[in-house]
């Protein structure tokens, strides 16, 4: 059955789906409408349909459900950055926890007596990619679109990021280059910004662009400003090296790196990971990034071996290991774990494994971990579905989920961070 685009449908939403959109049934198909919640009686306009789904845009709330509230952000109707500002705090927490717990229960994985919950709240995002388009708009994409919604303020950004929105918009308009956007990160030593542009060739107005960027950094207290053209990134100006403070040590950050989206979220993850590691343990840190877990555990573990695919992050780790006199405690190795997971023989010397894969999970490596018999496996994940899939493999090979933490660091979105500690039964 196919429903024509532009058709108007009236319906009552039954639930919120796994992607944060309202879901109900209509003529035997699933009707999916963003920014709606259970009990909402709505009218909506069909965007497109498939053999089993109708995707539609909300036109009007005819009658609100019991859990519907007025969204606090003025850009909420159009901006795709947040999807769940329209539901009550109690329903929001319940929805996110059920995303995780229902998935685990469906896979026959027993939950611990208590699932810890931590939410970062508003004004917490320390890292964001702000987009810019040729019409002069700076902001975030519209929901399921590449149309940029211009914003002047944002409820989820740290104040240090929010105050840069208008200055960055003005600067972007002056640069006269094809800009994709700006990656802004508030590190522990200050703001680190990268301009991302489409053209990787040397420009005729290169010196003028560099001058504007350098002046902007100095005027806005940016500690480092870089320019990424295509796949190549170069520093424009470095006033102070950006670093993270981990375990009392300053960990210098490379040109490109991954850190958790919020500082309080990162702290909550460490508060779930660190107590699970025994003193003197031989630890494996998989998908290590810049080594946050390795450096946080340096005074606890006997030895830590870190593995990461990105050479620049491993080089950074090695520099930080040397500068903090940790060569006897931490070793860092560059390896594509997805293509070449550590073997059972390589895994046999470890007591504990920490694995923090991308959203796609780490199916091959988890399968090998499950067979290796490591006493304790700590999984950190930003995707409840792949977390459950990988947890099921551990469960089927004699591991029990000993503790579980749900960390809501992607505030107002359907995303959830989780930390699970698994031990041999």
Secondary structure, 3 states (H helix, E strand, C coil): CCCCCCCEEEEECCEECCCCCEEEEECCEEEEECCCCCCCEEEEEEEEECCCEEEEEEEEEEECCCCECCCCCCCCCCECCCCCCCECHHHHHHHHHHHHHHHHHHCCCCCCCCEEEEECCCCCECEEEEEECCCCCEEEEECCCCCEEECCCCCCECHHHHCHHHHHHHHHHHHCCCEEEEEEEEECCEEEEEEEECCCCCCCCHHHHHHHHHHHHHHCCEEEEEEEECCEEEEEEECCCCEEEECCEEEECCCCCCCCCEHHHHHHHHHHHHHHCCCCCEEEEECCCCCHHHHHCCCCCCEEEEEECCHHHHHHHHHHHHHCCCCCCEEEEECCCCCCCCCHHHHCCCCEEEECCCCCCCHHHHHHHHHHCCCEEEEEECCHHHHHHHHHHHHHCCEEEEEEEEEECCCCCCCCEEEEEEEEC
